[in-house]
Amino acid sequence: MKAPTVLANPLRPAILAAARSSRVKRAVTGAPVTRKLVDRFVAGESRESALASVREILDSGRSVSIDFLGEDTRDAAGAQVTVDEYLALVADLGALPEAADRTSGVRRLEVSMKLSALGQALAGDGKRIATDNARTICAAAEAAGVWVTVDAEDHTTTDSTLAIVRELRTDFPWLGAVVQSYLRRTEDDCRALAGPGSRVRLCKGAYREPESVAFKDRAAVDASYVRCLTILMEGDGYPMVASHDPAVIDAVAPLVGRTGRAADAYEHQMLFGIRDVEQRRLANQDKQVRVYVPYGSQWYAYFMRRLAERPSNLRFFLRSVVTKD
C-alpha cells in the first residue's frame, strides 16, 4: 500500500499555520509529552548529541547531512551565531575518519544550511550577507572534506536562493541545491541545475504555498516528482532522491537502469527517525543512502512540518498528549 505523501494529511494547512503561531509554539514546546515525539525527529539540542547519532548512522553504512535548526534570522548577530555553529560542526566532522576518505566521488559527511538562517531576509544587504556567510561555511567544509547543500524554503526565497547557489558554485562546484516538486516552476529549475557535477536534492515540499505557485493535489505533486526526477536522472549531475514514498523509491531503479547510472552517481535521502528499516535495507543493497540529521534548540518549525507531512506522526503526538505517556 502506498505510504501517505506530503499532502495526504487533511490537517496539513492548519498545522503549517500553527507552525508560525507564537501562541501555539508556547503551548507545544511547553508540553512535556512533546519531547517524546521531538526525539524521534531531532537528534538532540546539542552538537554533541547530534554527533552521537551521526556515529551510529555512519557505522551502519549510511551517510549524513546535518542541519543546525533555525530559520528567518532577523539580525546580523543571530546570523553570525549560526555561522559559528556551522564552523564548529564542520571542524568536528572534519576530525572523523570518514572525512579523510576522498578517494570515492561521494563524501559521506555533509551539512545542510538554510540561507534565511544566514541573514537572507535582512533588510538592505540580506542577500550579500547570506552569500558571504555561506561562502565562509563552504570554504571551511571544502578544507574539512565535507559537502554542503543549501536547503529550500518557501517559494518567496527560491529565486534568491538559487542565485546565491549559482554564484557560490563558481568556487564550490560541488555545492548542493534543493528543489521541491510541488512548486510549478521546479521542472524548469531541474533542467537548469542538471549540468555536469551539479548535486540536486529533490523533495516534495513542506511549506504552506498558494495554489498559484504550487500543486495542491497529492497526485499532481507525485507526478511532478517523477517528471523532475527523470530530468535529473537524464542529466549530467548527481540526483539526490529525497523521499520516503515507496512509489518513488520503486521508480528509481528503472530510471537508473535506463540512464546507465552507476551506484555512486545518485543517492537516496531520508529523514532522521523516519523509515529507518527501509534506509538500512537500501544501504544493505549497496545503494548510497544519506540521512538528514537535524539538531538544535530551534526545532519547533521543523517539528511541525514533520507532523503536517504524515497523519501517523500527528496521531502519535495526540495519543501521547491524551495518555500523558
MOURGI-V680973 format. One record per residue. N is the residue number from 1. RES is the residue in three letters. PSI is psi in radians with two decimals (* if undefined). Layout:
n:N res:RES psi:PSI
n:N res:RES psi:PSI
//
This chain:
n:1 res:MET psi:2.41
n:2 res:LYS psi:2.33
n:3 res:ALA psi:2.68
n:4 res:PRO psi:2.45
n:5 res:THR psi:-3.08
n:6 res:VAL psi:-0.47
n:7 res:LEU psi:0.21
n:8 res:ALA psi:-0.26
n:9 res:ASN psi:2.01
n:10 res:PRO psi:-0.34
n:11 res:LEU psi:0.06
n:12 res:ARG psi:-0.85
n:13 res:PRO psi:-0.71
n:14 res:ALA psi:-0.69
n:15 res:ILE psi:-0.74
n:16 res:LEU psi:-0.57
n:17 res:ALA psi:-0.69
n:18 res:ALA psi:-0.46
n:19 res:ALA psi:-0.39
n:20 res:ARG psi:0.20
n:21 res:SER psi:2.11
n:22 res:SER psi:-0.57
n:23 res:ARG psi:-0.82
n:24 res:VAL psi:-0.66
n:25 res:LYS psi:-0.78
n:26 res:ARG psi:-0.71
n:27 res:ALA psi:-0.76
n:28 res:VAL psi:-0.82
n:29 res:THR psi:-0.37
n:30 res:GLY psi:-0.11
n:31 res:ALA psi:2.13
n:32 res:PRO psi:-0.59
n:33 res:VAL psi:-0.32
n:34 res:THR psi:-0.60
n:35 res:ARG psi:-0.61
n:36 res:LYS psi:-0.75
n:37 res:LEU psi:-0.61
n:38 res:VAL psi:-0.71
n:39 res:ASP psi:-0.39
n:40 res:ARG psi:-0.56
n:41 res:PHE psi:-0.35
n:42 res:VAL psi:2.29
n:43 res:ALA psi:0.84
n:44 res:GLY psi:3.01
n:45 res:GLU psi:-0.29
n:46 res:SER psi:2.75
n:47 res:ARG psi:-0.63
n:48 res:GLU psi:-0.73
n:49 res:SER psi:-0.65
n:50 res:ALA psi:-0.75
n:51 res:LEU psi:-0.52
n:52 res:ALA psi:-0.72
n:53 res:SER psi:-0.67
n:54 res:VAL psi:-0.75
n:55 res:ARG psi:-0.73
n:56 res:GLU psi:-0.72
n:57 res:ILE psi:-0.80
n:58 res:LEU psi:-0.70
n:59 res:ASP psi:-0.37
n:60 res:SER psi:-0.01
n:61 res:GLY psi:0.00
n:62 res:ARG psi:2.85
n:63 res:SER psi:3.08
n:64 res:VAL psi:2.65
n:65 res:SER psi:2.08
n:66 res:ILE psi:2.28
n:67 res:ASP psi:2.09
n:68 res:PHE psi:1.92
n:69 res:LEU psi:2.43
n:70 res:GLY psi:2.59
n:71 res:GLU psi:2.94
n:72 res:ASP psi:0.75
n:73 res:THR psi:2.36
n:74 res:ARG psi:0.06
n:75 res:ASP psi:2.72
n:76 res:ALA psi:-0.57
n:77 res:ALA psi:-0.72
n:78 res:GLY psi:-0.68
n:79 res:ALA psi:-0.67
n:80 res:GLN psi:-0.62
n:81 res:VAL psi:-0.74
n:82 res:THR psi:-0.78
n:83 res:VAL psi:-0.80
n:84 res:ASP psi:-0.69
n:85 res:GLU psi:-0.72
n:86 res:TYR psi:-0.68
n:87 res:LEU psi:-0.69
n:88 res:ALA psi:-0.70
n:89 res:LEU psi:-0.81
n:90 res:VAL psi:-0.70
n:91 res:ALA psi:-0.74
n:92 res:ASP psi:-0.73
n:93 res:LEU psi:-0.66
n:94 res:GLY psi:-0.35
n:95 res:ALA psi:-0.17
n:96 res:LEU psi:2.60
n:97 res:PRO psi:-0.51
n:98 res:GLU psi:-0.46
n:99 res:ALA psi:-0.45
n:100 res:ALA psi:-0.31
n:101 res:ASP psi:1.75
n:102 res:ARG psi:0.34
n:103 res:THR psi:-0.57
n:104 res:SER psi:2.87
n:105 res:GLY psi:-0.18
n:106 res:VAL psi:2.18
n:107 res:ARG psi:2.25
n:108 res:ARG psi:-0.28
n:109 res:LEU psi:2.29
n:110 res:GLU psi:2.64
n:111 res:VAL psi:2.56
n:112 res:SER psi:2.41
n:113 res:MET psi:2.53
n:114 res:LYS psi:2.26
n:115 res:LEU psi:-0.46
n:116 res:SER psi:-0.46
n:117 res:ALA psi:-0.27
n:118 res:LEU psi:0.15
n:119 res:GLY psi:0.18
n:120 res:GLN psi:-0.59
n:121 res:ALA psi:0.06
n:122 res:LEU psi:2.47
n:123 res:ALA psi:2.46
n:124 res:GLY psi:-1.47
n:125 res:ASP psi:0.41
n:126 res:GLY psi:-0.78
n:127 res:LYS psi:-0.76
n:128 res:ARG psi:-0.76
n:129 res:ILE psi:-0.80
n:130 res:ALA psi:-0.70
n:131 res:THR psi:-0.81
n:132 res:ASP psi:-0.72
n:133 res:ASN psi:-0.73
n:134 res:ALA psi:-0.67
n:135 res:ARG psi:-0.72
n:136 res:THR psi:-0.76
n:137 res:ILE psi:-0.73
n:138 res:CYS psi:-0.71
n:139 res:ALA psi:-0.75
n:140 res:ALA psi:-0.69
n:141 res:ALA psi:-0.73
n:142 res:GLU psi:-0.73
n:143 res:ALA psi:-0.50
n:144 res:ALA psi:-0.15
n:145 res:GLY psi:0.58
n:146 res:VAL psi:2.43
n:147 res:TRP psi:2.85
n:148 res:VAL psi:2.41
n:149 res:THR psi:2.39
n:150 res:VAL psi:2.08
n:151 res:ASP psi:2.69
n:152 res:ALA psi:2.61
n:153 res:GLU psi:-2.65
n:154 res:ASP psi:2.89
n:155 res:HIS psi:-0.40
n:156 res:THR psi:-0.29
n:157 res:THR psi:-0.10
n:158 res:THR psi:-0.83
n:159 res:ASP psi:-0.82
n:160 res:SER psi:-0.76
n:161 res:THR psi:-0.82
n:162 res:LEU psi:-0.55
n:163 res:ALA psi:-0.72
n:164 res:ILE psi:-0.73
n:165 res:VAL psi:-0.79
n:166 res:ARG psi:-0.71
n:167 res:GLU psi:-0.78
n:168 res:LEU psi:-0.49
n:169 res:ARG psi:-0.25
n:170 res:THR psi:-0.69
n:171 res:ASP psi:-0.44
n:172 res:PHE psi:1.34
n:173 res:PRO psi:-0.30
n:174 res:TRP psi:-0.08
n:175 res:LEU psi:2.25
n:176 res:GLY psi:2.63
n:177 res:ALA psi:2.68
n:178 res:VAL psi:2.33
n:179 res:VAL psi:2.73
n:180 res:GLN psi:2.16
n:181 res:SER psi:-0.30
n:182 res:TYR psi:-0.18
n:183 res:LEU psi:2.37
n:184 res:ARG psi:-0.41
n:185 res:ARG psi:-0.20
n:186 res:THR psi:-0.54
n:187 res:GLU psi:-0.78
n:188 res:ASP psi:-0.68
n:189 res:ASP psi:-0.68
n:190 res:CYS psi:-0.73
n:191 res:ARG psi:-0.68
n:192 res:ALA psi:-0.48
n:193 res:LEU psi:-0.19
n:194 res:ALA psi:0.51
n:195 res:GLY psi:3.08
n:196 res:PRO psi:2.27
n:197 res:GLY psi:-0.12
n:198 res:SER psi:2.22
n:199 res:ARG psi:2.20
n:200 res:VAL psi:2.11
n:201 res:ARG psi:2.13
n:202 res:LEU psi:2.06
n:203 res:CYS psi:3.05
n:204 res:LYS psi:-0.63
n:205 res:GLY psi:2.51
n:206 res:ALA psi:0.37
n:207 res:TYR psi:2.82
n:208 res:ARG psi:1.95
n:209 res:GLU psi:2.62
n:210 res:PRO psi:2.68
n:211 res:GLU psi:-0.40
n:212 res:SER psi:-0.43
n:213 res:VAL psi:-0.23
n:214 res:ALA psi:2.52
n:215 res:PHE psi:2.39
n:216 res:LYS psi:-0.48
n:217 res:ASP psi:2.35
n:218 res:ARG psi:-0.80
n:219 res:ALA psi:-0.64
n:220 res:ALA psi:-0.68
n:221 res:VAL psi:-0.76
n:222 res:ASP psi:-0.77
n:223 res:ALA psi:-0.68
n:224 res:SER psi:-0.67
n:225 res:TYR psi:-0.81
n:226 res:VAL psi:-0.70
n:227 res:ARG psi:-0.79
n:228 res:CYS psi:-0.71
n:229 res:LEU psi:-0.68
n:230 res:THR psi:-0.75
n:231 res:ILE psi:-0.79
n:232 res:LEU psi:-0.72
n:233 res:MET psi:-0.58
n:234 res:GLU psi:-0.16
n:235 res:GLY psi:-2.94
n:236 res:ASP psi:0.13
n:237 res:GLY psi:-2.79
n:238 res:TYR psi:1.70
n:239 res:PRO psi:2.44
n:240 res:MET psi:1.89
n:241 res:VAL psi:1.64
n:242 res:ALA psi:1.56
n:243 res:SER psi:2.52
n:244 res:HIS psi:-0.06
n:245 res:ASP psi:2.09
n:246 res:PRO psi:-0.60
n:247 res:ALA psi:-0.68
n:248 res:VAL psi:-0.80
n:249 res:ILE psi:-0.70
n:250 res:ASP psi:-0.46
n:251 res:ALA psi:-0.26
n:252 res:VAL psi:-0.83
n:253 res:ALA psi:-0.81
n:254 res:PRO psi:-0.65
n:255 res:LEU psi:-0.71
n:256 res:VAL psi:-0.76
n:257 res:GLY psi:-0.72
n:258 res:ARG psi:-0.62
n:259 res:THR psi:-0.14
n:260 res:GLY psi:0.46
n:261 res:ARG psi:2.43
n:262 res:ALA psi:2.91
n:263 res:ALA psi:-0.45
n:264 res:ASP psi:0.31
n:265 res:ALA psi:0.18
n:266 res:TYR psi:2.98
n:267 res:GLU psi:2.74
n:268 res:HIS psi:2.54
n:269 res:GLN psi:2.41
n:270 res:MET psi:2.82
n:271 res:LEU psi:2.55
n:272 res:PHE psi:2.22
n:273 res:GLY psi:-0.01
n:274 res:ILE psi:2.17
n:275 res:ARG psi:0.87
n:276 res:ASP psi:-0.66
n:277 res:VAL psi:-0.74
n:278 res:GLU psi:-0.69
n:279 res:GLN psi:-0.82
n:280 res:ARG psi:-0.62
n:281 res:ARG psi:-0.81
n:282 res:LEU psi:-0.73
n:283 res:ALA psi:-0.65
n:284 res:ASN psi:-0.27
n:285 res:GLN psi:0.26
n:286 res:ASP psi:0.49
n:287 res:LYS psi:2.61
n:288 res:GLN psi:2.11
n:289 res:VAL psi:2.23
n:290 res:ARG psi:2.35
n:291 res:VAL psi:2.24
n:292 res:TYR psi:1.98
n:293 res:VAL psi:1.82
n:294 res:PRO psi:2.61
n:295 res:TYR psi:2.90
n:296 res:GLY psi:2.89
n:297 res:SER psi:-0.33
n:298 res:GLN psi:1.04
n:299 res:TRP psi:-0.15
n:300 res:TYR psi:-0.90
n:301 res:ALA psi:-0.72
n:302 res:TYR psi:-0.79
n:303 res:PHE psi:-0.78
n:304 res:MET psi:-0.63
n:305 res:ARG psi:-0.57
n:306 res:ARG psi:-0.66
n:307 res:LEU psi:-0.68
n:308 res:ALA psi:-0.46
n:309 res:GLU psi:-0.69
n:310 res:ARG psi:2.18
n:311 res:PRO psi:-0.57
n:312 res:SER psi:-0.61
n:313 res:ASN psi:-0.77
n:314 res:LEU psi:-0.73
n:315 res:ARG psi:-0.71
n:316 res:PHE psi:-0.77
n:317 res:PHE psi:-0.83
n:318 res:LEU psi:-0.65
n:319 res:ARG psi:-0.66
n:320 res:SER psi:-0.68
n:321 res:VAL psi:-0.78
n:322 res:VAL psi:-0.75
n:323 res:THR psi:-0.23
n:324 res:LYS psi:0.63
n:325 res:ASP psi:*
//
